Amino acid sequence: MNKVLHTLPLLLLPLTLLAHDTWLIPSTFAPKPGDAMQLRLATSMAFPTSDGAAAPDRIARFTLRTASGSQVVAGYRVEGKFLVADVTPTQPGHAIVVLETKPRVLVMKPAEFAEYLKEEGAKEVLAARAAGGNSDAPGRERYRKITKTILCVGDAKDRAFAQPDNLWLEIIPERSTCGLKTGDSIAVRVLFGGRPFAGAHLAAGYEGPTGHNYPVNLLTDAQGRATVKLDRAGAWYVRTHRIVPAQNDPEADWQSAFSSLTFEVHK
């Protein structure tokens, strides 16, 4: 499976580039219809901060979906360490914002790749590399970042939040995120390629914990479901990861995605 490129020394990059989580952070989770607001794309190891802005040309998809349809979010730009966009939801209901980056190849040193796979619980990849005699080979991976947030625009009574967005890897809440309070629980489904992802490592957190020290760590059941107990107010996220063998890709042996969902919990 491993194909060593002649330019390999130039492609070896640090694990920290891949370890960062990515989130969509709205200026408010509950805008009124017609209110202008801002969305910020953050990437770091400390929610909801950002260590650096994604370049606009890395964005493959940026959309806002409501019960009446979907529209492209345009005019996004870099401001400081964030990629930002202005939106104005016009109708009451759930507004689901989706951002996806273009796939990008990252090559890691063998030890760093093994560390990353262990952190993500990708035991099957570690086993496959060992079985193929590739444990000491660099890890060549084509990855993408996928993130969603749910806005509660006015009185949100529709079920747009429960509709999949046709993403390679996505997290879908099974109840509205509007009106969530401390002490509530929220069940989510993880879909991979449109199908339930059983055994997915799902993590959840909030501002404070850093790195991969997630306050909540769960595995999804056979239907791709897991339930998160919400024990404090504020902005929350859930995140997951999937890595599989790459198909007919001369630059990468593996393809992966990191997916997150952000929402708000009230006191």
Backbone torsions as a table, in degrees:
resi	resn	phi	psi	omega
1	MET	NA	-39.6	-176.2
2	ASN	-74.4	131.2	177.7
3	LYS	-125.8	105.7	-176.0
4	VAL	-77.3	125.1	-179.3
5	LEU	-83.3	148.8	178.9
6	HIS	-63.8	-25.5	-178.9
7	THR	-93.3	16.1	-172.5
8	LEU	-51.8	-46.2	-178.6
9	PRO	-56.6	-28.7	179.9
10	LEU	-79.6	-15.8	-174.8
11	LEU	-99.3	-11.7	-179.2
12	LEU	-66.5	120.3	-175.1
13	LEU	-127.5	156.9	-175.5
14	PRO	-72.8	151.7	179.3
15	LEU	-58.5	-31.5	-175.2
16	THR	-59.5	-26.0	178.6
17	LEU	-64.9	-30.3	-178.2
18	LEU	-95.4	-26.2	-174.0
19	ALA	-70.6	-22.1	-178.6
20	HIS	-63.1	137.5	169.9
21	ASP	-86.6	161.7	-177.3
22	THR	-131.4	133.7	-176.5
23	TRP	-139.7	151.6	167.5
24	LEU	-95.7	124.7	-177.7
25	ILE	-117.8	109.9	177.6
26	PRO	-82.5	153.0	176.4
27	SER	-65.8	-25.4	171.0
28	THR	-151.5	142.0	176.3
29	PHE	-85.9	-9.1	-174.7
30	ALA	-133.7	66.8	177.4
31	PRO	-73.8	155.9	172.1
32	LYS	-85.0	151.2	177.5
33	PRO	-54.1	129.7	179.9
34	GLY	89.6	-5.0	178.8
35	ASP	-81.7	130.8	174.4
36	ALA	-75.0	141.8	-179.9
37	MET	-148.4	171.4	-177.4
38	GLN	-121.9	144.0	173.5
39	LEU	-113.4	136.0	179.4
40	ARG	-123.2	132.4	174.0
41	LEU	-94.2	118.2	-178.5
42	ALA	-112.7	143.6	175.1
43	THR	-140.3	118.1	-178.8
44	SER	-171.2	-170.4	175.4
45	MET	-112.5	17.1	179.9
46	ALA	-142.0	92.5	178.5
47	PHE	-59.2	135.4	-1.2
48	PRO	-105.3	34.3	-178.2
49	THR	-79.1	173.3	177.7
50	SER	-137.5	135.8	178.3
51	ASP	-90.5	-15.2	-178.7
52	GLY	-178.4	149.6	-177.0
53	ALA	-86.1	139.3	171.9
54	ALA	-70.9	139.8	178.0
55	ALA	-69.0	138.9	-179.7
56	PRO	-53.8	-32.5	-177.8
57	ASP	-75.7	-3.0	175.5
58	ARG	-86.8	-7.9	-175.2
59	ILE	-84.1	124.0	178.7
60	ALA	-94.7	-30.2	-177.2
61	ARG	-153.1	134.9	175.6
62	PHE	-147.5	104.9	-172.9
63	THR	-135.0	156.3	172.9
64	LEU	-124.1	121.9	-176.2
65	ARG	-117.8	136.0	173.4
66	THR	-125.8	-177.4	-180.0
67	ALA	-62.6	-21.6	-177.4
68	SER	-96.4	-3.7	178.0
69	GLY	144.9	-173.3	-175.4
70	SER	-123.2	147.2	177.2
71	GLN	-136.2	152.1	179.3
72	VAL	-79.8	134.3	172.7
73	VAL	-85.9	121.4	-176.8
74	ALA	-118.8	172.6	175.4
75	GLY	74.5	17.5	178.8
76	TYR	-73.0	153.4	-170.2
77	ARG	-158.5	167.1	177.9
78	VAL	-90.8	129.5	172.1
79	GLU	-133.0	108.1	-176.8
80	GLY	63.1	-124.4	-177.4
81	LYS	-99.2	14.5	-179.1
82	PHE	-123.8	149.1	162.1
83	LEU	-90.6	127.5	-174.0
84	VAL	-125.2	155.4	176.5
85	ALA	-146.6	147.6	176.7
86	ASP	-102.9	132.7	177.1
87	VAL	-135.5	156.8	177.3
88	THR	-135.4	91.4	176.3
89	PRO	-63.0	133.5	-172.4
90	THR	-108.1	-15.1	-176.8
91	GLN	-127.1	149.6	178.8
92	PRO	-64.2	148.7	177.6
93	GLY	133.3	-174.9	176.5
94	HIS	-79.8	133.8	174.2
95	ALA	-118.9	117.5	-176.7
96	ILE	-102.9	118.7	179.8
97	VAL	-102.2	130.4	-178.5
98	VAL	-123.1	132.6	172.9
99	LEU	-131.2	135.3	178.1
100	GLU	-135.3	136.1	177.2
101	THR	-90.9	159.6	174.3
102	LYS	-69.6	143.3	177.0
103	PRO	-59.0	142.8	-175.7
104	ARG	-138.8	140.3	-178.6
105	VAL	-88.6	134.1	174.4
106	LEU	-130.6	133.5	178.1
107	VAL	-115.5	125.4	-177.3
108	MET	-117.9	153.1	173.9
109	LYS	-62.3	150.1	-175.6
110	PRO	-51.6	-46.5	-177.9
111	ALA	-65.6	-39.3	178.8
112	GLU	-68.1	-38.7	178.6
113	PHE	-63.9	-42.7	178.7
114	ALA	-62.9	-40.4	178.6
115	GLU	-62.9	-45.2	178.5
116	TYR	-61.0	-43.5	179.5
117	LEU	-64.1	-38.4	177.9
118	LYS	-65.5	-42.5	179.7
119	GLU	-62.2	-35.1	-178.8
120	GLU	-88.5	-0.2	179.2
121	GLY	71.0	24.1	-177.5
122	ALA	-88.7	64.0	-177.0
123	LYS	-64.0	-31.6	-178.2
124	GLU	-66.6	-31.2	178.0
125	VAL	-73.7	-42.3	175.6
126	LEU	-58.5	-43.1	-179.7
127	ALA	-66.1	-39.5	-179.5
128	ALA	-67.0	-39.8	177.5
129	ARG	-64.9	-40.6	178.6
130	ALA	-66.0	-43.1	-178.8
131	ALA	-64.8	-31.6	179.7
132	GLY	-90.2	4.1	-179.3
133	GLY	70.9	27.0	-175.6
134	ASN	-111.4	13.6	-177.6
135	SER	-60.2	-29.1	-179.0
136	ASP	-97.1	10.1	178.4
137	ALA	-94.5	149.4	175.3
138	PRO	-56.7	149.9	176.5
139	GLY	-90.7	115.9	-178.1
140	ARG	-106.9	113.7	-171.5
141	GLU	-133.5	136.1	173.3
142	ARG	-104.7	112.3	-173.2
143	TYR	-119.4	160.0	174.5
144	ARG	-138.2	157.1	176.3
145	LYS	-113.2	134.0	-179.4
146	ILE	-128.7	129.5	179.3
147	THR	-144.3	145.9	179.5
148	LYS	-132.4	153.1	168.0
149	THR	-138.8	154.6	-178.4
150	ILE	-117.9	122.7	177.6
151	LEU	-99.0	139.2	178.2
152	CYS	-103.8	94.3	-173.1
153	VAL	-91.0	109.1	-177.9
154	GLY	60.9	-138.5	-179.5
155	ASP	-88.4	98.1	-174.9
156	ALA	-90.8	107.5	-178.5
157	LYS	-119.9	-6.2	-179.7
158	ASP	-77.1	178.6	-179.7
159	ARG	-118.3	31.6	179.0
160	ALA	-61.6	-27.1	-179.1
161	PHE	-62.4	-25.7	-174.9
162	ALA	-88.4	-2.6	-177.5
163	GLN	-87.6	130.6	175.5
164	PRO	-64.1	155.2	179.9
165	ASP	-110.3	19.0	176.2
166	ASN	57.0	46.5	178.5
167	LEU	-101.8	154.5	179.9
168	TRP	-60.1	-40.1	177.9
169	LEU	-141.9	122.6	-178.0
170	GLU	-147.3	156.6	179.7
171	ILE	-114.8	127.1	-176.0
172	ILE	-123.7	122.7	176.9
173	PRO	-71.8	146.6	179.4
174	GLU	-97.9	1.7	170.6
175	ARG	-141.4	161.5	178.3
176	SER	-61.7	140.6	174.9
177	THR	-84.2	-5.6	-179.9
178	CYS	-78.5	129.6	178.6
179	GLY	83.4	8.6	176.9
180	LEU	-62.8	139.2	-178.8
181	LYS	-126.8	159.1	177.3
182	THR	-55.1	131.7	-177.2
183	GLY	98.7	-15.8	175.7
184	ASP	-72.9	166.7	170.6
185	SER	-124.0	153.5	175.7
186	ILE	-133.9	126.2	175.7
187	ALA	-90.5	137.1	177.4
188	VAL	-128.5	156.1	173.8
189	ARG	-112.4	141.4	173.0
190	VAL	-108.5	126.0	177.5
191	LEU	-113.9	135.9	173.7
192	PHE	-123.2	118.2	-175.4
193	GLY	61.6	29.7	178.6
194	GLY	83.6	-0.7	-178.6
195	ARG	-115.4	153.0	178.2
196	PRO	-57.5	135.0	-179.4
197	PHE	-102.7	96.0	179.4
198	ALA	-77.4	141.3	178.4
199	GLY	75.1	15.6	177.6
200	ALA	-69.8	140.4	174.5
201	HIS	-82.7	111.0	-178.4
202	LEU	-110.2	127.8	177.6
203	ALA	-119.0	153.6	178.0
204	ALA	-140.5	153.5	-179.3
205	GLY	-169.2	-169.7	-173.7
206	TYR	-157.1	-179.3	-178.3
207	GLU	-64.1	135.8	178.5
208	GLY	130.5	-71.8	178.1
209	PRO	-63.6	144.6	-178.4
210	THR	-124.3	170.0	-179.3
211	GLY	63.2	-145.7	178.3
212	HIS	-97.7	25.8	176.4
213	ASN	-86.8	64.3	-175.7
214	TYR	-70.1	134.2	178.8
215	PRO	-64.1	-28.5	-178.4
216	VAL	-125.6	129.3	176.2
217	ASN	-133.6	124.1	-175.1
218	LEU	-137.6	163.0	169.4
219	LEU	-115.8	138.0	177.8
220	THR	-75.0	153.8	-179.5
221	ASP	-84.9	-168.6	-175.8
222	ALA	-62.9	-23.6	177.9
223	GLN	-94.5	8.1	-180.0
224	GLY	77.4	19.4	-175.4
225	ARG	-104.1	150.2	171.3
226	ALA	-151.9	153.0	-177.6
227	THR	-118.4	128.3	-177.7
228	VAL	-105.9	125.6	174.7
229	LYS	-84.3	127.7	-175.1
230	LEU	-101.5	102.0	-170.6
231	ASP	-101.7	7.8	178.3
232	ARG	-158.2	161.0	-179.6
233	ALA	-85.7	160.3	177.0
234	GLY	120.3	-172.1	178.3
235	ALA	-74.9	136.6	178.1
236	TRP	-125.0	160.9	170.0
237	TYR	-139.4	154.5	165.9
238	VAL	-124.4	147.1	-177.7
239	ARG	-146.3	155.7	176.7
240	THR	-150.6	175.9	-173.3
241	HIS	-149.0	148.1	175.9
242	ARG	-144.8	133.0	176.5
243	ILE	-132.8	132.8	-178.0
244	VAL	-139.0	163.1	177.9
245	PRO	-60.0	140.2	175.4
246	ALA	-76.9	149.2	-179.8
247	GLN	-112.5	121.5	175.2
248	ASN	52.9	44.8	-179.2
249	ASP	-117.9	109.1	-177.4
250	PRO	-70.6	-14.0	-176.1
251	GLU	-102.3	-16.1	-174.6
252	ALA	-142.3	146.6	175.8
253	ASP	-96.4	-18.8	-176.8
254	TRP	-135.1	151.2	171.9
255	GLN	-127.2	143.9	-174.1
256	SER	-147.4	169.5	173.8
257	ALA	-147.6	144.9	169.9
258	PHE	-110.4	131.6	-177.1
259	SER	-131.1	138.6	-179.6
260	SER	-138.3	159.9	175.8
261	LEU	-137.3	132.0	177.4
262	THR	-116.4	147.7	-180.0
263	PHE	-160.4	178.4	-174.7
264	GLU	-120.7	143.6	175.3
265	VAL	-119.2	134.6	-178.2
266	HIS	-99.3	162.6	176.8
267	LYS	-68.4	NA	NA
